[in-house]
Amino acid sequence: MAFTYKPYTPAAKYKTAAAYFSMEFAVDQALKTYSGGLGFLAGSHMRSGYELKQNLVGISILWSYGYYDQDRAVDQTMRPEFRLKYYSFLEDTGIIFPITIHGADVHVKALYLAPEVFGTVPMFFLTTDIAENDHLSRTISHHLYDPDSAARVAQSILLGVGGGKLLDVLGRKTDVYHLNEGHGLPLAFYLYEKHGRKLAEVQKRLVFTTHTPELAGNEERPMKLLTDMTFFGPVPEEEIRRVALIGTGDSLNYTLTALRFSRKANAVSKVHGTVANEMWGHYEGICPIIPITNSQNGTYWRDPQLAAALASKDDAALLARKQELKKNLFKIVADQTGNVFDPNVLTIVWARRFAGYKRADLILRHFERFVELANNAKHPIQMIWAGKPYPKDYGAVALFNEIIKRTANLKNCAVLTGYELGLSAALKKGSDIWLNTPRFPREASGTSGMTAAMNASVNLSVADGWIPEFCRDGENGFLIPIVDVTLPDNVKDDAEAKALLDVLENTVLPLYYDQPSDFLKVVKTAMQDVEPEFESGRMAREYYELLYEA
C-alpha cells in the first residue's frame, strides 16, 4: 500500500508549515537516536508541538547502531557497545530517492513515526542503510556523530539535502525550515539552488538555533573536503565563497554560514543570547540572534503523583511519593553496583552528557574533604554519577572511569551506566539534589535541572545557562558562587570546588536534616516555579511567535 501523508489538522494559530531538522531526537526510551541534551530538547519540542497541534514535522536520521550502548568492561570501567537497532513502530513509507554525496548517487529511504505512537508531531527518519547502496554509502547512517570527518560531512548532507528533498517528494508545502544546530547546513544550499540561487529567498524560509559556545558544537570543515563531498550540491565553489562571505578562506564554519543564510536565529538562554552575540555579532551579514530559552515537556517528564500532591497541597503524600521514587532508583543502584542506598539520606545526582567543561568530578576535587562529608554520621550524603561521554573523547571516558575508581570503596557513591531517557527520569525522580557544575559561561542552556525540579529534586548549580532565569538562591534552589572567569581553569576549579562543598556543608545539609519543613518549602517552590516558564509548551509557542512568524 502506498504511503499517504495525512497528519492531524493543525490548530488555527499554528497554520504556518514548519519543518524542524535535528541530528538527534530523544522522544522515547525505545527509540535510540540521541546522545544528550540536544536530543532531549528536540524530543520535548516534538511532544509539545503535538500537544499544541502545531503544523510542524520533525526530520532526522535513523541511526542503525544508535549512539552507543554504554556497558561495563570486566573491571567495571565503561565499554561502548554498538548493536543494530530494530523498530517495528516506524512505518516504512516505501519512499526511496537519490541525493548526491561525493559526486555519486546515494539512495535514501524515509521511515515515518506517526503522532499517535509517542505523542509527537509527525516525524521522518532517513536511512542510507538499504540494499540499493554500496557498503560505504550504507554506513553513512550507521553511527550518530561518526568520528570520521568525511562520514560526518556525508551525514550533514543526508540530513539537510535528504530532508529538504523528502519534503518535496511528499509534496508538503513548507513555509519555514528550522535547523537545530548547524549539522543540517546543506539544507541551505539545497534551498538556494531550488529558489533560483537567490540568498534572499533562502533567508525568507530558514531559521536557526545555535546551542553551544563549545568549539565541537560549531563545526568547521576544510573547503576542499566540502567541495569534494558535494556539500554545496550543484552550486559552484566560487559562488558559495561569494554568497557565504568566505572569500579566500580555507574552511567553512557551519554556525556562521547558517547565521548568514537564515533570517533569524535563536540562542537557548538569556545568558547564551549574550554569549552568542559576543561570539558572532561582529561578523558581516549575520541575522539577528534572539534568546528563546530551552525547556522540557512536562507531560513526559513529571511524575503524576508528585504533581497531584503538590496541587492538592498534600505534603505527606508528596514526601511519601518521593521516598517511593528514591527506593525505585536505589534498586537500579544496587543492581548495577552492589551498593544499597538509604531513602532517608540526602541523595545528590550529577547526570548529563560527560564533557570536560561540565566538570563531573568538581565535587571530588578536594577529595579528603569530600570523603569526610560522605562519611559524616550526622549529615550523611549519597552521591550518584551517570552520563555518556562521546566514545572517542578519551579524556571524558578517562574521567568517567576515574570517578568509578576513586569512589569504588565508598559505599554511598555509585557511577551508573546506560544514561538514556529511562535512567535520566529515574535519577531526577529519585534524587534530592540535582548538581550542575559547568565552567561559566560554557553551558548554553542545560535542561536536565528543569525536569529535576518538576520531580521534587532541587538544583544546586553554577549560575550558567537557564539557571539565572530560574534560581533564587535558598528559595527554589542553591547557587554555587563563581569566581573571575579570566582566571586559569585550575584556579577557578579549585575555588568553585571549595564553594560547592561550603554550600553543601553549611546550607544544604543542615536544611535537609535539621529543618526538613524548610527544605520541603524549597522543593515545592521549585516545582511551582519551573512551570510553565521552563515547560516546552512555552518554548514551542515562542518558536512560532518569535522565529517562524516574526
C-alpha positions in Angstrom: 0.0 0.0 0.0 1.4 3.4 -1.0 2.3 5.8 1.9 -0.1 8.7 2.2 1.0 11.5 4.5 -2.1 12.7 6.4 -1.1 14.5 9.6 -3.6 15.8 12.1 -5.4 19.1 11.4 -3.3 21.9 12.9 -4.7 24.5 15.3 -5.7 27.7 13.6 -2.9 29.8 15.3 -0.2 27.3 14.1 -1.0 27.1 10.4 2.5 28.2 9.3 4.0 25.0 8.0 7.4 24.4 9.6 9.9 21.6 9.4 12.5 21.0 12.2 15.8 19.4 11.3 17.9 17.8 14.0 20.7 15.2 14.0 19.2 13.6 17.2 15.8 13.3 18.9 15.1 11.7 22.3 11.3 11.0 22.1 11.2 7.7 23.9 13.5 5.2 25.6 12.6 2.7 22.8 14.0 4.9 20.0 17.7 5.4 20.5 18.5 8.2 18.1 20.2 10.7 20.5 23.3 11.3 22.5 22.4 14.0 25.0 20.8 17.3 25.8 20.4 18.4 22.2 18.3 15.3 21.6 16.4 15.7 24.9 15.5 19.2 23.9 14.4 18.2 20.4 12.3 15.4 21.7 10.5 17.7 24.1 9.9 20.1 21.3 8.2 17.4 19.2 6.0 16.4 22.1 4.9 19.9 22.9 4.4 20.7 19.2 1.9 17.7 19.1 0.1 18.9 22.3 -0.4 22.3 20.7 -1.3 20.8 17.3 1.3 22.8 15.5 1.8 22.4 11.8 5.3 21.0 12.3 7.2 17.9 11.2 10.5 16.6 12.6 13.2 15.4 10.2 16.2 13.3 11.4 18.3 10.3 10.6 17.6 6.7 11.7 20.9 5.6 13.2 21.3 1.9 12.6 23.5 1.5 15.7 22.1 4.4 17.7 24.7 6.5 19.6 26.1 3.5 21.5 25.1 1.2 24.3 27.0 2.0 27.5 28.2 -1.2 29.2 30.9 -2.2 31.6 34.2 -3.9 31.0 35.3 -6.7 33.3 37.0 -4.2 35.7 33.7 -2.2 35.9 35.0 0.6 33.6 33.0 1.9 30.7 32.7 -0.1 27.5 30.9 1.2 24.4 28.9 -1.4 22.5 27.4 -0.9 19.1 24.3 -3.1 18.4 21.9 -3.0 15.5 18.6 -1.5 16.4 15.2 -2.5 15.1 12.0 -0.5 15.4 8.7 -2.1 14.4 6.8 1.1 15.3 8.4 3.0 12.4 6.4 2.8 9.2 8.3 2.1 6.0 7.0 4.8 3.7 8.3 3.0 0.6 9.8 6.3 -0.4 13.4 6.0 -1.8 15.1 8.8 -3.7 18.7 9.7 -4.6 20.9 12.5 -3.3 24.4 13.4 -4.3 27.3 12.7 -1.9 30.9 12.8 -3.2 29.6 13.3 -6.7 27.7 10.0 -6.7 24.1 9.0 -6.1 23.3 7.7 -2.7 19.8 6.3 -2.1 17.8 7.5 0.9 14.8 5.7 2.4 12.3 7.5 4.7 10.6 5.9 7.7 7.7 7.5 9.4 6.9 7.9 13.1 3.1 8.6 13.4 2.0 11.1 16.1 0.0 8.5 18.0 3.0 6.3 18.7 4.7 8.5 21.2 2.7 11.7 21.2 4.9 13.7 18.8 4.4 15.8 15.7 4.8 13.7 12.5 8.4 12.7 12.2 10.5 11.2 9.4 13.8 9.3 9.8 16.2 8.9 6.9 18.4 6.0 6.3 21.0 5.0 3.7 21.4 1.5 5.2 19.5 -0.2 2.4 20.2 -2.7 -0.3 20.2 -0.1 -3.1 23.5 1.4 -1.8 27.1 0.1 -1.7 28.7 -0.7 1.7 30.3 2.7 2.2 27.0 4.6 1.4 25.1 2.3 3.8 27.5 3.2 6.7 26.5 6.9 6.4 23.5 6.4 8.7 25.2 3.8 11.0 26.6 5.9 13.9 25.4 9.2 15.3 28.3 11.6 15.2 30.7 9.3 13.3 34.3 10.2 14.2 35.4 10.2 10.6 35.3 13.7 9.1 34.2 12.6 5.6 31.4 10.5 7.2 30.3 13.4 9.3 30.1 15.6 6.2 28.0 12.9 4.5 25.7 12.7 7.4 25.1 16.5 7.2 24.2 16.2 3.5 21.9 13.3 4.3 20.0 15.4 7.0 20.0 18.7 5.1 19.6 17.7 1.4 17.8 14.4 2.2 15.3 16.1 4.5 14.7 19.0 2.1 14.2 16.7 -0.8 11.9 14.4 1.2 9.5 17.3 1.9 9.4 18.0 -1.9 8.8 14.3 -2.6 5.9 14.3 -0.1 4.5 17.4 -1.8 4.4 19.2 1.6 4.4 22.9 1.2 6.9 24.1 3.9 7.0 27.8 4.9 9.8 27.7 7.4 12.8 25.3 7.7 14.3 25.2 11.2 17.9 24.0 11.6 18.5 22.7 15.2 22.3 23.3 15.2 24.5 23.6 12.1 24.6 19.9 11.4 21.9 20.1 8.6 23.6 23.1 6.9 23.4 21.6 3.4 19.7 22.3 3.5 20.6 26.0 3.0 22.3 25.2 -0.3 19.5 22.9 -1.4 17.1 25.7 -0.9 19.5 28.2 -2.5 19.5 26.0 -5.7 15.8 25.3 -5.5 14.9 29.0 -5.3 16.9 30.3 -8.2 20.2 30.8 -6.4 18.8 33.9 -4.6 20.0 34.3 -1.0 17.0 36.4 0.0 14.7 33.5 -1.0 16.6 31.2 1.4 16.6 33.8 4.2 12.8 34.1 3.9 12.4 30.5 4.8 15.3 29.5 7.0 15.7 29.9 10.8 18.4 28.5 13.0 19.1 27.5 16.6 22.6 27.7 17.9 23.1 25.6 21.0 26.6 26.0 22.3 29.7 28.2 22.6 31.8 25.0 22.5 34.1 24.6 19.5 33.0 21.0 19.0 29.4 22.2 18.6 30.3 24.8 16.0 31.7 22.6 13.2 34.3 23.9 10.8 35.5 21.9 7.8 38.1 22.5 5.1 36.5 23.9 1.9 38.3 21.3 -0.2 36.7 18.4 1.8 33.3 20.1 1.5 33.6 20.7 -2.3 34.9 17.1 -2.8 31.9 15.7 -0.9 29.4 17.8 -2.9 28.3 19.6 0.3 27.1 22.6 -1.8 25.2 20.5 -4.4 25.5 21.8 -7.9 26.4 25.4 -6.7 30.0 26.3 -7.8 32.5 26.8 -5.1 33.2 30.4 -6.2 29.6 31.3 -5.8 29.5 29.8 -2.3 32.6 31.7 -1.3 30.9 34.9 -2.5 27.5 34.4 -1.0 28.6 32.9 2.3 31.3 35.6 2.6 34.1 33.1 2.9 36.4 34.9 0.4 39.7 33.1 0.1 39.4 31.3 3.4 40.4 27.6 3.7 37.5 26.5 5.8 33.8 27.0 6.3 32.2 27.4 9.8 28.7 25.8 9.9 27.3 28.1 12.5 28.5 31.3 10.9 27.2 30.2 7.5 23.8 29.2 9.0 23.6 32.7 10.5 24.2 34.2 7.1 21.6 32.1 5.3 18.9 32.5 7.9 16.5 35.4 8.5 16.6 34.9 12.3 18.3 32.7 14.8 17.9 31.9 18.5 20.3 31.2 21.4 19.0 28.8 24.1 19.0 31.0 27.2 19.3 34.7 28.0 23.0 34.2 29.1 23.7 32.3 25.9 22.0 35.1 23.9 24.6 37.5 25.2 27.4 35.0 24.7 26.3 34.1 21.1 26.0 37.8 20.1 29.5 38.3 21.5 30.8 35.3 19.6 29.1 36.0 16.2 27.8 39.6 16.3 30.9 41.2 14.8 30.7 39.1 11.6 29.4 40.6 8.5 26.0 39.5 7.1 24.6 37.5 10.1 21.0 37.5 11.0 19.7 38.7 14.4 20.2 36.2 17.3 17.4 36.4 20.0 17.2 34.2 23.1 14.5 31.5 23.4 15.3 29.5 26.5 15.2 25.7 26.1 12.7 23.8 28.1 11.3 20.3 28.6 8.0 18.6 28.1 6.1 18.2 31.4 3.7 15.5 30.2 6.6 13.2 29.5 8.9 14.1 32.4 6.8 15.0 35.5 5.7 12.3 37.9 1.9 12.5 38.1 1.7 11.6 41.8 4.2 14.2 42.8 2.4 16.8 40.7 -1.0 15.8 42.2 0.4 16.0 45.8 1.8 19.5 45.1 -1.5 20.7 43.5 -3.6 19.4 46.5 -1.1 20.8 49.0 -0.7 17.3 50.5 2.9 17.4 51.9 2.6 13.9 53.4 1.7 12.5 50.0 4.5 14.4 48.3 7.1 13.1 50.8 5.8 9.6 50.7 5.9 9.5 46.9 9.4 10.9 46.9 10.5 8.1 49.2 9.0 5.6 46.9 10.8 7.1 43.9 14.1 7.1 45.8 13.6 3.4 46.5 12.9 2.7 42.8 16.2 4.5 41.9 18.1 2.7 44.6 17.1 -0.7 43.1 18.9 0.4 40.0 21.9 1.4 42.1 22.0 -1.9 43.9 21.6 -3.9 40.7 24.5 -2.1 38.9 26.9 -1.5 41.8 26.1 -3.7 44.7 25.6 -0.6 47.0 22.4 -0.4 49.0 21.3 3.2 49.5 19.1 4.6 52.2 16.0 6.6 51.2 16.3 8.8 54.3 19.7 10.1 53.3 20.2 13.2 51.1 20.9 11.9 47.6 22.9 14.1 45.2 23.0 13.3 41.5 25.3 14.6 38.8 24.0 13.2 35.5 24.3 14.6 31.9 26.5 14.1 28.9 30.1 13.7 30.0 32.2 16.5 28.7 35.2 18.2 30.2 33.7 21.6 30.7 30.7 20.1 32.7 33.2 19.1 35.4 31.7 15.8 36.7 34.5 15.5 39.2 34.3 19.0 40.7 32.8 17.7 43.9 35.8 15.3 44.2 38.4 17.9 43.6 39.2 18.4 47.3 38.9 14.6 47.8 39.7 14.3 51.5 37.1 16.9 52.4 34.5 15.1 50.2 35.3 11.7 51.9 34.8 13.4 55.3 31.4 14.7 54.1 30.5 11.4 52.7 31.3 9.6 56.0 29.6 12.2 58.2 27.3 10.4 60.6 25.1 13.4 61.5 24.5 14.7 58.0 25.3 11.8 55.6 25.1 12.1 51.8 24.7 9.6 48.9 26.2 10.5 45.5 25.4 9.2 42.1 27.0 10.0 38.7 25.7 9.0 35.3 26.3 10.1 31.7 27.6 9.1 28.3 30.9 10.5 27.1 31.4 10.7 23.4 33.1 7.2 22.9 36.1 8.7 21.1 36.5 11.5 23.7 39.2 9.7 25.5 39.6 12.4 28.1 35.9 12.2 29.1 35.9 8.4 29.1 39.0 8.5 31.3 37.2 10.9 33.7 34.2 8.6 33.8 36.5 5.6 34.7 38.5 7.7 37.2 35.3 8.5 39.2 34.5 4.8 39.3 38.0 4.0 40.6 38.2 6.9 43.1 34.8 6.1 44.7 34.9 2.3 44.5 35.5 2.0 48.3 32.8 4.5 49.2 29.5 2.5 49.8 27.4 5.7 49.5 28.8 6.5 46.0 27.7 5.0 42.7 28.5 5.5 39.0 25.7 4.2 36.7 25.9 3.2 33.1 23.2 3.3 30.5 22.3 7.0 30.8 19.3 7.3 28.4 15.8 8.6 28.8 14.7 5.9 31.2 17.6 6.2 33.6 17.5 10.0 33.4 13.9 10.0 34.5 14.7 7.6 37.4 17.6 9.8 38.6 15.5 13.0 38.5 12.6 11.4 40.4 14.9 9.7 42.9 17.3 12.5 43.8 17.0 15.2 46.4 19.7 17.5 44.9 20.5 17.9 41.1 24.1 19.0 40.9 25.2 21.1 37.9 28.8 22.3 37.8 29.8 23.7 34.3 32.6 26.2 33.8 30.8 29.6 33.3 29.7 30.6 30.6 30.1 27.4 28.6 26.8 25.8 29.4 24.5 27.4 26.8 21.3 26.2 28.4 21.3 22.8 30.2 17.9 21.4 30.6 18.2 18.4 33.0 17.7 20.6 36.0 14.3 21.7 34.7 12.9 18.1 34.7 14.6 17.5 38.1 12.8 20.5 39.6 9.5 19.1 38.2 10.2 16.0 40.2 11.0 17.4 43.6 14.8 17.5 43.1 16.4 20.8 44.0 19.0 22.4 41.8 22.5 23.0 43.3 24.1 24.8 40.4 26.6 27.3 39.0 24.6 30.3 37.6 25.0 29.4 34.0 22.6 28.6 31.1 19.0 28.7 32.2 19.7 28.8 35.9 20.0 32.7 36.3 16.4 32.9 34.8 15.1 30.5 37.4 17.1 30.2 40.6 16.6 32.4 43.6 19.3 31.2 46.0 17.8 29.5 49.1 14.2 29.9 47.8 13.9 27.4 44.9 17.5 26.2 44.5 21.0 26.7 45.7 23.8 28.6 43.8 27.5 27.8 43.8 29.4 31.1 43.7 31.6 31.5 40.7 34.9 33.3 40.5 36.5 35.6 38.0 36.1 34.0 34.6 39.5 35.3 33.4 41.4 33.2 36.0 43.1 30.0 34.8 40.9 26.9 34.8 42.7 25.1 37.6 42.4 28.2 39.9 38.7 28.5 39.0 38.1 24.8 39.6 39.8 24.9 43.0 37.8 27.9 44.2 34.5 26.7 42.9 35.0 23.1 44.2 35.6 24.6 47.7 32.5 26.8 47.2 30.4 23.8 46.2 31.4 21.9 49.4 30.8 25.0 51.5 27.3 25.4 50.2 26.6 21.7 50.8 28.1 21.6 54.2 26.8 24.9 55.6 23.5 25.4 53.8 22.0 22.3 52.1 22.8 19.5 54.6 21.7 21.4 57.8 18.5 22.5 56.0 17.7 18.9 54.8 18.3 17.2 58.2 17.7 19.9 60.8 14.9 21.9 59.1 13.1 19.4 56.9 9.9 21.6 56.6 12.1 24.5 55.3 13.8 22.1 52.8 10.4 20.9 51.6 9.4 24.5 51.1 12.4 25.0 48.7 11.3 21.7 46.9 7.7 22.9 46.4 8.7 26.4 45.4 11.0 24.9 42.7 8.2 22.6 41.4 5.8 25.6 41.2 8.4 28.0 39.6 9.7 25.7 36.9 6.3 25.5 35.1 5.1 26.9 32.8 8.2 29.0 32.1 10.5 26.1 31.6 8.0 23.6 30.2 8.4 23.2 26.4 4.8 24.3 25.5 6.1 27.9 26.2 9.2 27.2 24.0 7.2 25.7 21.1 4.8 28.7 21.2 7.8 31.1 21.2 9.3 29.4 18.2 6.2 30.1 16.2 5.7 33.7 17.6 9.3 34.9 17.6 11.0 32.8 14.9 8.6 31.3 12.4 6.0 34.1 12.0 8.1 37.2 13.0 
